[in-house]
Each structure stands twice: as C-alpha cells, then as structure tokens.
C-alpha cells in the first residue's frame, strides 16, 4: 500500500510539473496554425505518458539490470525532465512578477500593469532549456565514443636514466556492459596501439556488475599491445557488490574468478596487491597494483598497499595503479612518500561538465577532491583518468572518453 501511495505521489508531481511547463508551450505556440498547435500539444503530453509508463514498469523490476534500450530511454526521459526544470525556473520568476503586478494594481486606483503571463520569459525559458537538452542528446549520439588522446609529460628527478623517454599509457573504467556493440572498443584499441606505448595500464571497472559483460569484447581487448606488458587492477564495480541476488551460494565468488580469468585471457597481468619490476639496461622501475580501496563511506577497502609495496623499497621510481583517487589522500601520500606516480580512474568526470583549457568543472568535484587530470604534492603525482566507457547516462558531455599517454623525462 505504501508503495502504491508513493508511486501515485510521484505520478502527481510529474503531472503537475508538466502541466506547469505546458503553460509556456501553449503561450509560445498560440499564434501557430491550429493543426500545428494540436500536434505539438499531443507530442508534449505523449512524452508524459511514456515517462509515466516507463517509471511504472521500472518500479516493478527493481534489482534487474536494465537493457541498453531501457538505459537510453530512461536517460532521454530524464534529460527531458531536467530540461523542464529549467523552464520551471523562468515560469516561477514570471509568476512572482505577476503577483507583484497584481498587488500594485490592487493598491493603485489605475491598473497600469498587465498581470498576464510573459511571452518573453516563456520563450527565454524554452530556449535556455534547449541548451542542456541538446548537449546531453549530443553526448549520447557522439560524445560517448569520441575518443581523445591526452598527452602528459612528467619530469622526474629520481627516474633512472635508462627510462628517460619511457612511454606509459593509461585507460580506465571501460564498463563493457554499457556497450551495445564491439565496434567502439575495436576503434579504441586501434588508437591505443598507434601510441606504441612501452607499458599499458588499466585502472579498474572492466564491467558494470557481471563478468559475462566483458566476454564479447575479449577478442578486441586482447589485441592491446605494449612493449613491456599490459597491467591491470580491479575497480569497485568488478566485485559485483551491487548485485542483490545470486542464483546459488558461491555465485558471486565464481563471478570474480571468471572476471580475473578474463584479464588473463586478454593477456593483461592483473595485479592483486602485488608488484612487477620493469628493467632496462640494468636499471629498474616498479609497477604496483592494489585492489579497490575507497576512502569514502560505502566503498570497501580491499586494497593492501603494504603487500603490493613489499620488495620495492630499493626501487628508485614507483608507479601505483589504484582505481579510486581518494586512496591518494587516504593512505598513499601519508604512508608511502616514495610512490612517485599514482594512476586512478573511478570518477568519470561524472561524464558531464566544462572542460576547456584553463578551466574544468563538474559536479563530481564536490564529492572527490582529486577527480580529473594531474595533481602534485611534493615529489608525488596523481593522475585521474576520466574513463573510456560510461555508466548510467550513456554519453559524455565535456569529459570525453580518455586515453592518457605519459612520457617520462629525467629532470
């Protein structure tokens, strides 16, 4: 009964919101031919019916992973809903002005103010709402697969001379379960291989939830090439902690084993709280990799950096793969000040924001202190890759899918 009441309240709120915004639609279209008005009004309310129906169906299938079609539909409807909220802001301002005019007219002997709704504010509200609507639709149509190569040069005083000019490439957050076909990842692999990196790193979240999601993409991902190897770690989604029900006891553990086996089948060396030593001309650097370690509530600390660090104290340069960037302030730069470079992902740049030279902004920055790009404290560096795939919203605006290429230089 409580669920029915809460669902009914949500329907009522959606209807009242649409009814409110409809005032602007009706005002702006009032000079159009009657047939055009009817078509526009019909389409407007048809979207409300689809939204309400989708919500009702989704309420009855909670806990079931959505299909790609359901994800795109839900995202489109949410974008429309969010755009309507922009219109509401302008209508609300208009209503405040109208109330003021009514009060002034009532207190004056001569009614000099027209209290009817402003056509101008309605038009402005609809135009402004079209901006985020267009951006998010474009983000789904184009941004999700608009792969970008970012190049970062790091000058490091303790880098062994033999590694001067060494090239490392990072990708992160593939979320293969979100891809509708294998073609986009094949394209990404071609771009990755063109960089001719010495090392390739993957910093977690290979799947959304289940190991089965990566299986169709293994033939493409196993084609990634690096002169000195491909190394990977797990992200928070790889443990399937967000799956509520399993078909049999032990299914979750089997899922993780299958996922780990997928890394091996792709030729990726999965680092589970361990390290590898890379040697050139008798000189060495260390690659450390930890399981997911989050410094925020709700994220388990599977990572054991003390284990990954063992046997590397004498290595002059160390790079750590750790999925969650909150690990940097939570443990790394407090206890391990000789880890020169930490590579993370996780945030996606929230797949939305402003990312132009000299200024970057995204709502995720209010949750994560380090969330995109390069950060430095003393001799230590952290780079947060904003991800190659996507989750939830099937697109990207501002923070496009990223392939990061690092060139190490002896300072």
Secondary structure, DSSP 8 states (H G I E B T S, - for coil): -HHHHHHHHHHHHHHHHHHHHHHHHHHHTTTS-HHHHHHHHHHHHHHHHHHHHHHHHHHTTTTS---HHHHHHHHHHHHHHHHHHHHHHHHHHHHHHHHHHHHHHHHSSS-----S--HHHHHHHHHHHHHHHHHHHHHHHTGGG--EEEEEEEEETTS-GGGTT-EEEEE----GGG-SSSHHHHHHHHHHHHT--SEEEEES--SSS-GGGGGGGHHHHTT---TT-EEEE--GGGGTTT----SSTTHHHHHHHHHHHHHHHTT-EE-SSEEEEEEETTEEEEEEE---B-SSTT--B---HHHHHTT-TT-S-EEEEEEETHHIIIIIHHH-TT--EEEEE-SGGGGBSEEETTEEE-GGGGT-SS-SEEEEETTEEEEE---SS--SSSS-BSS--EEEEEEEEE-
